Amino acid sequence: MTSLIAYCRSGYESDTAKELAERTAQQNIYGYPIFRPNQGFVEFPFYEPPSETFISNEFDVKNTIFPRQLIWVIAVLSDLEPSDRISPILNEVTKHADKFGAVWVEYPDTDEGKGLAKFCRKFAVPLRQALRKENYLTKQEKLLYPVLHVFFTDFNTCKLAISYPHTRSPFELGVCRLKFPSSAPSRSTLKLEEAILTMLNDSERRLVFRAGARAVDLGACPGGWTYQLVTREMYVEAVDNGLIDEKLMATGQVAHFAADGFTYRPQHHKVDLLVCDMIEQPDRVAKLMGDWLVTGRSLHAIFNLKLPMKQRYETVSQALLSLKSRLVKLDDQFSVKARHLYHDRDEVTVTVVRQS
């Protein structure tokens, strides 16, 4: 496997490419990115093949920022005959010893790529049957096995790739699709829900989201993030000069404070969780979150960093470096993750969980 593909949001190819180059170089593994603007993915060929350990265990998509999914290319098939696209795929699969737990037929998550969506869904059915007939695919989907990705870039060209259970996103296209709750006051609620479901593990969710725990939501109006906290039976100090949704206020779990998020202090001196989706400069927000965590005003934090038009990867990296340099001086240990989530737009979500 001499090439990696990273799925990403359209328009973020350059940022994804920079991140891949930096993260692989940190492991003394070198390559170069290939992409077109707005194509929704980056291909990253390596000068020398990485080790199997690096591929299957070490390079985890959950520890990256901009990639949605990481897949390892085993073949590129072009000029496929519309009458028989399956035979060339089977021929390539025979060269690899892996038995696959699933096959995902995918396409770039772009306006152009979505034209392939219906075809990919239909093509997946006979391909799955053919792979099972030849015993290359488990009888039922098993995501603890490697997954075969058939990534179509047009109707007659696909890249065959493999992903591994410990390093991939569990979602096709790397996309966690959530249903908007009809009682939520804004669609921003999906950003926090996705962060909770995909960026925290089970023990971290139990630690942070305890019934009866206290939280502060800075920049809360109209209450999209507060909604997620209330549904988890937390008590929330919602800080914003705007109004908070009446149904949230009626729960008795929300106290509204019309105040400046940068000067507000919690009513009971400290809280379990600080959340923040304010539209502010990312360095200011990172410093504010650090202030709360370092002084103990909050045990944990989940927040968004709004991104500039240029040098987005550099901006996020600098903000995270500044925050981590402050946290490392404390006795407690922190798990810090940053992800460009599917429900984010021009922003990155950061979770900080105090481990001890």
C-alpha positions, 0 to 999 in steps of 0.5 A: 500500500503506497497511497492514502486517501483522506476524505474531507469537506469540499474546500478543505483539501489544502488544509487536509494535505498540510495535516497529512504531510505534517503528521506523517513526517512526524513519524519519519514517513514521507509523501506528497499530496495530490488534489484539485480544489473542491474535489472532497478528498486528498490522495497522498502517495508515499515515497516508501510504503509505511509499515503494516503497524502504522497502517492498521494501528497507528494512523487513526482518523480520530486523532486527525482534524480535517480528514473524515476517513482514511483509506489505504489504496490497493488498486486504481481501476479506470476505463471500466466497462459499464456492462461488467465493473465487478470482474476487474474488482474481483480480480484485484481483490484476489491479490490480497489476503484480507477477508473483509467484514464489509464493502462500502461503495463510496463517492466524493461528498461534493455536488459533483460527486453526489451525482454518483450516489444513486449508482453507488447504492445500486452497485453495492448490492451485486458487488456484495453478492459477488464478494460473498460468493467468492468468500471474500466477504463475511456473511454478515457485516463485521466492522471488526474486520477490514473494510473494502472501499470502492471509491468511485470518482466517476462512473468508469473509474474507482479506487480500491482501498482498505480501512482497518477497525482501529483507525477508521471512522465507523461511518460510510464516507466518514459522515455521521448523519444525525436527525435534527430533533424537532424540539431543538431551537436551532440546527447548531445542536447537531454540532454538539451532539456529533461531538459527544457521540464521536469524539468522546468514548463511553467512559468519557461520556459517563464522566462528563454528562452526569445527570444533575451535573452543572454546565455553562454555555457561553454564547448560548442563544437560542439554545441549540447547545443548551438543548443537548445538555438539558436532554442529558439532565444537566443544569445549565447557565446559559450566557448570552445577550439574546433570548433563550428558547422558551421551552428550554427555560420552562424545563427549570434546568436553565438559568439565563444570564445576559452577560459578556461571555469573556467576563462571565463567572459561574454562579457556583464558582465552578462547573463540570462542563463549559461549552462555547460556540461563540463567533470570535477569533480562535485564539481568543476562544482558546485562551478563554477556555484555557482560563476556565480549565487552568483556574478550575472554573470548569473540569471539562470543555467542548468548544468551537474554533471559528476558522479564517479563510486562509491558513486554517490548519495553521490557525487551529494548530497554533490555538491547540498548541497554546492551550496544551502548553497551559494544560501540561503544567497542571497536575491533572491529565487532559485528553484534547481532541479537535475535529472538523465534524460533518455538522461543522462548517467553517469551524473546528470542534475541540473537546477537553476532558480532564482524566484525573 
